[in-house]
Amino acid sequence: MQTLGTENDFFSAVYEVVRLIPTGRVSTYGAIARYLGTARSSRMVGWAMNNSHDCFPPVPAHRVVNRNGMLSGKAHFGSSGEMQRLLEAEGVKVENDKVLEFQQRFWDPASELAL
């Protein structure tokens, strides 16, 4: 686990984790925060996702949803349907702004990545 001193350090760490989410899988703000050792900072993970759209290399922010599988960040994708379109292009089914088969699609960095 790394020491996260500034907002930029935190955002960079979030982006590194999100770039590891495999195509066709999703993670949550909370799972990413817990993996980074900052369990109470899921909202900050959301802020990082909102600020990630111009990053290089790209950050697949569309793969990060809330703890119930809802597309809670969809308003930050230019159009309200873009987040869903990106997920569906990867084979993730979405209905009523919610990832179907969420548990099967869920990618938990704590169990998928070695600390």
C-alpha positions in Angstrom: 0.0 0.0 0.0 1.3 3.4 -0.9 1.1 6.6 1.2 -1.3 9.0 -0.5 -0.3 12.6 0.5 -2.1 14.8 -2.0 -5.3 14.7 -4.1 -3.1 14.3 -7.2 -1.4 11.3 -5.6 -4.8 9.8 -4.7 -6.3 10.4 -8.2 -3.2 8.9 -9.8 -3.5 5.8 -7.6 -7.2 5.5 -8.4 -6.4 5.8 -12.2 -3.8 3.0 -11.9 -6.3 0.6 -10.3 -9.1 1.5 -12.7 -6.9 0.9 -15.7 -6.5 -2.7 -14.5 -10.2 -3.5 -14.5 -10.6 -6.0 -17.3 -12.9 -5.4 -20.3 -16.4 -6.6 -19.6 -16.0 -6.3 -15.8 -16.9 -3.5 -13.3 -15.7 -2.4 -9.9 -17.1 0.0 -7.4 -16.0 3.3 -5.8 -15.9 1.6 -2.4 -13.9 -1.5 -3.6 -11.3 0.8 -5.1 -11.1 3.0 -2.0 -10.7 -0.1 0.3 -8.0 -1.5 -2.0 -6.1 1.8 -1.6 -6.4 1.7 2.1 -8.8 4.6 2.3 -12.1 2.8 2.9 -14.0 6.0 3.7 -13.0 7.8 0.5 -15.4 6.3 -2.1 -16.7 9.7 -2.8 -13.1 10.8 -3.7 -12.9 7.9 -6.0 -16.0 9.2 -7.7 -14.4 12.7 -8.0 -11.3 11.1 -9.6 -13.6 9.3 -12.1 -15.3 12.6 -12.9 -11.9 14.2 -13.6 -10.4 11.3 -15.6 -11.9 11.8 -19.0 -8.9 13.7 -20.5 -6.2 11.4 -19.0 -3.6 9.7 -21.0 -3.4 6.8 -21.0 -7.2 6.6 -20.9 -9.0 5.7 -17.8 -12.0 3.4 -18.3 -14.2 5.2 -15.9 -17.3 3.6 -17.3 -16.3 0.4 -15.5 -16.7 2.0 -12.1 -20.3 1.9 -10.6 -21.8 2.2 -7.2 -22.1 -0.6 -4.7 -25.4 -1.7 -6.2 -24.2 -1.8 -9.7 -26.0 1.5 -10.6 -24.4 3.8 -13.2 -24.3 6.7 -10.7 -21.6 8.5 -12.7 -23.4 8.5 -16.0 -24.0 12.3 -16.0 -20.2 12.8 -16.4 -19.9 11.1 -19.8 -21.2 13.9 -22.0 -24.5 12.3 -22.6 -26.6 10.3 -20.2 -26.4 7.1 -22.4 -22.7 7.1 -23.1 -21.6 5.2 -19.9 -24.2 2.5 -20.7 -23.1 2.4 -24.4 -19.5 1.9 -23.4 -20.3 -0.9 -21.0 -22.6 -2.6 -23.5 -19.9 -2.4 -26.2 -17.8 -4.6 -23.8 -20.6 -7.1 -23.4 -22.0 -5.8 -20.0 -25.8 -5.8 -20.0 -27.4 -2.7 -18.4 -31.1 -2.2 -17.7 -32.6 0.8 -16.0 -29.2 2.2 -15.3 -28.1 -0.9 -13.5 -25.5 -3.6 -14.4 -27.3 -6.9 -14.8 -25.5 -9.9 -13.3 -23.5 -7.5 -11.2 -22.0 -10.1 -8.9 -20.7 -12.1 -11.8 -19.2 -8.9 -13.5 -17.8 -7.5 -10.2 -14.0 -7.1 -10.1 -12.6 -6.6 -6.6 -9.0 -5.3 -6.7 -8.4 -6.6 -3.2 -8.9 -10.2 -4.4 -7.6 -9.8 -7.9 -4.4 -7.8 -7.2 -1.7 -8.7 -4.8 -1.1 -5.9 -2.3 
